[in-house]
Amino acid sequence: MENFLEFAPIGIYKVNTEGRFTMANPEMAWMLGYESASSLMEQMKDIASEMFASDESAEKFFFQLFEAEQVRAFRCELKRKNGNDFWASSYAKLIQDQDGRTQGFYGFVMDITRTVRMENKLQQANHELLRIATLDGLTQIANRRKFDEYLTKEWKRSLRERHTISLILCDIDYFKPYNDNYGHQAGDDTLRRVAACIEENSRRPADLAARYGGEEFVVVLPNTEQEGALKVAENLRIAVHKLEIPHEFSMADEYITISSGVSSIIPESSDSPQKLIEQADNALYQAKAHGRNQCYLYSPALGSASNGNG
């Protein structure tokens, strides 16, 4: 047994009812920063306050131990004698006499610091991959995939809570002649600037601005009535115009402008998010047909759209 304890690659210990080690192997002592098992047993007076890195971890450990009479794979940070923390996975089981009185507990501890660090790095890498997968490569705002996921999620929330959800569909006016005459590099720069402007002016944390495709952008406005959505759309139109990006080949203005279609709806179970998109697209069509550089609001009563400027 002594050879087994000496050779074991995990910490093995026994603790009495006073919270002191009555047995520990060399690995246990090494993990906690002590020269030997005997010095650990002599110097550590109370494992709850001296071995656990936080009072919260100690409380959770002992609650589980006394509630279930054992603890399995309990993850928390422990601390070494010098105060440095490390991650550990602990197992423990109560020791009881024939009358059911607790005599202490024994257990095993494994240093899993390297494992936890690798898990954290992997998690960070996964988050970064997810972020990249949902960003538009050119404009660095949300892409179509992110928009589809977010709209579906917020649609379901609005359906549950009976709230209005609104959508703004924007299109850069006369972008093809801009690209043809100023070049694709200038076109890409303009797309980036317009995208940043739209995202910056969609200020609420719940709002999502995304590139819908080509020179089209979309903004999801959860819990927003049509009046508020129309105001946001008009603010976006003004903000883009204030960028003062010259466009001498536009028939709408001397600068780059956008046209927007706005739709608002309280979802019904028989509807789908596509209905909101189609209504916004209908309103955008009206904005373009009536001269561009303006915002139109979809009107369910008319089955079309009405000018929202001003």
N, C-alpha and C positions, 0 to 999 in steps of 0.2 A: 504493500500500500504506500509506503514511503517513496519507493521508486516511482510508482505511478504518479503521485502528487508532484514529485520533482520533475518528471518528464512531461506532464500534461501541458499542452500549448494554450490552455485557457485558464482563467482564474477560478480557483475552487476555494470555497470558504465556508465557515460556520460562524454564526453570530448568536450571542445569548440575549436574554430579555432586556439587558441593560444597553444593548446596542453596541457591544464590543465584540471584536473578533476573538473567537476562541480557537480557531484553526484557519490557516491560510497557506496556500502553496506559494512557491517562489514567483510564479507568473502573476498571481494576484498582487503580491508586493511590488513587483516590477511595474505593473500597470499603474499603480497608485503612487509610484515614485519613491518607494522605500527600499532601503538596502537589502532587507531580508524579511522573511515572513515573521520572524520574532520581533523585529523592530516595528513592523506594522501593528502587530497585536499589542505591543507595549505602548506605542505612541498615539494611536487613534482611539480616542475616548468615546466617540459617538458617531456612528456612520451616517446617521440622518443629516447631521450638520457638516460633517467633515468630508464625506465621500461624494455626496451629490452636488452638482454644480448650482442647483437652485432649490429653494424650499418647495416650489411647485412640483418639481420632479420627485422629490422625496415623498411628498404627500400622496402623489398619484401611485407611486410604487407601493407604499405601505397600505394604502387603501385597497389596492388590488390584492395584495398579499393576504390581508386579514379578512377580506370579503370572500375571496375564492380559495383561500388557504394555499394558493400558489400563484406564481407569476411566470409567464412564458414570453420570451422574446420582447422584453420591455426595453424600448429604445429611449435613451436619454443621455444627456451629457454628464459625465462624472468629472471629478477634479483630482489632479495629482497633488502631492505634498507641496510642490512649488507654486500651486495655484493655477496651472495650465489646465484647460478643459480638454476632454476627449470624448468621442462618441462610443457608447457601449451598448451591447445587447445582453440583458440580464435574465436569468432564470432563478427562481427561488421557491422554496417549499417550507411550510411551517413544520416545526418539530413539536409534537404533542405527546404527553405521557398517557398512561392507560386511562386516566380520568378525564382526558380531553383538555388538560391545562397546557397552555403554550410554554414551551421550553426555549424557544428561539427559532431560528430557521437556518437552512443551508442553501447554497446556490452556486451558480456558475456565471462567469462574466467573460465576454469576448470583446476585445477592442475592435470596433468596426469603423474607426475614423476614416480609413482609406476607402472603405465601401461607401460611406456616406458622402465623402467628397466626390467620388466618381458618380454617384447618383445625382448629386447637385449639378455637376458639370453636364451630365447627360440631360437633365431637366432643362438647364439653361440652353443647351444646344437645341433641344426640341422646341422650346419657346421661340428661339431665334428662327428656326426653320418654319414654324407656323407663322411668325411675323412676316418673313420673306414671302411665304406662299400666299399671304393675303394682301400684299402690297403691289401696287402697279409699278412695274420696273422703271418706267419713264418718269412719272410724276411723283412717286413715293407717297401717294395717298392710297386709301383702300382700293382694292381692285374689284372686278365684277363678282368674283367668287365670294369675297367678304361681304359685298353688298347683298347678294342673294341670301347668304346665311343670316345676316343681320335683319334684313327685311322680314324673313320668315319668322325669326324669333320674336321680333317686336309685333308682328301681325298677330301671332298667337297670344302674346301678352295683352294686346289691345282687345282681342276677342274675349279673353277671360275677364278683363276688368272693365269692359264696355267703354273704352277710351277712344278718342279720335286719333288716328294716325295720318300724317300728311307726308307728301312726297313732292320734291321739286326736281324736275328734269330740265337740265340746262344744255344749251348748244351754242358753241362759239359761232357768231354770225360770219358768213362768207369766209370760212376757214380754208376752203380749197383754193380760191384765188390768192389767199395770203401765202399758202404753201408754194403755189406755183410761181409766184413772183418774188417772194423773199427767200425761198429755199427751205429745205426740210430741217436744216439746223435751226434756223430762226423759228420755224414752226414748232419744233420740239421745245425750244426755250420758252415760247409763248404758252404752250400747253402746261409746262411746269409752273410758270408764273400764275396762270389762271387757276390751276389746281390748288396751289398754295393759298391764293386769295380766297377761294371758295371754302377751303378747309378752315382757314383762319377766321372767317366771318360766320361759320356755323359754330357758335360759341358754346352751346350747352354740352355738358359731358355726354348726354344721351344721344345727341345728334351725330349722324355719320355722313361724311362727304366721301364720295367714291367716284372713280372714273368708270363711266358706264360703257365706254367704247369710243374709239376715234377721238372726236372733239366734243363728245357728250359727257356730261357729269350729272351726278344725281345726289340728292341730299335726303336722307330719311329723318323725319321729325316726329318722334314718338310723343304721344300725349299733347298734340298741338292742333288747335282749331284752324279752320281755313284762313281766318283773318290774320292770325299769327304767322302762318306759313306764307301767306302772300307778302307780308311785311318782310320776312326773311328773304324771300326771293327778290324783292325790290332792293333790299340792302345789298344783296350779292351783285345785282345788276349794276348798281351805282359804284360799288367797290371795284369791280372789274374795269369799269369805264375810267375810274380814277387812276388806274395803272398807266393810262395814257400811252399804250403801245400803238404806235402809228400803223394805220391800215388804209393806205390811199386807194386800195382796190375794193373797199367795202361800199355798198350802197346804203348802209345804215348810219355810218358815222365816220369821222376821220380817224377814230381810234378803234381798237379791238372792243367788241361788245358781245353780250350774250343775250339770247332769248330764253325765256323759261316758261314751262307749263307747270301748274300747281294743282294737285288733287288732294282731297281730304275725305276720309271715310271712317265710320264706325263699323268695323268688320262684322259680318254675319257668318254663321257657320257654313252657309251655302256659297260664300264668296271665296276668292283666293287672292293672294298678293298681286297676282297678275292684273287683276281688275284695277288696282291703284296705279300700276305702271301704265296701263292702257289709257286711263283717264288723263294722267299727266302728259302722256304722249299726244293725246288729242288736243289738250290745251296748248302744248308746245307748237303743234301744227298751226293752230289759230294765231299764235304770236308771230310765227314766221310769215303767215299769209297776210298779216296786217302791217307789215313793214319791218319786223324784227326790232331788236334792242328794246324789248318790252316783256312784261310778264302777263300771262293769261291764267285765269282761274277756271278750272273745269266746273261747269254748272250741271248737276244731275237733272234739274228740272227741264233744261233746254237740250240736254244731251250733247252739249257743245261747250264752248268756253266764253268767258267775258274778260275784257281788258281790266287788269288790276293795277295799272300804273297810276301813280298819284295817290 
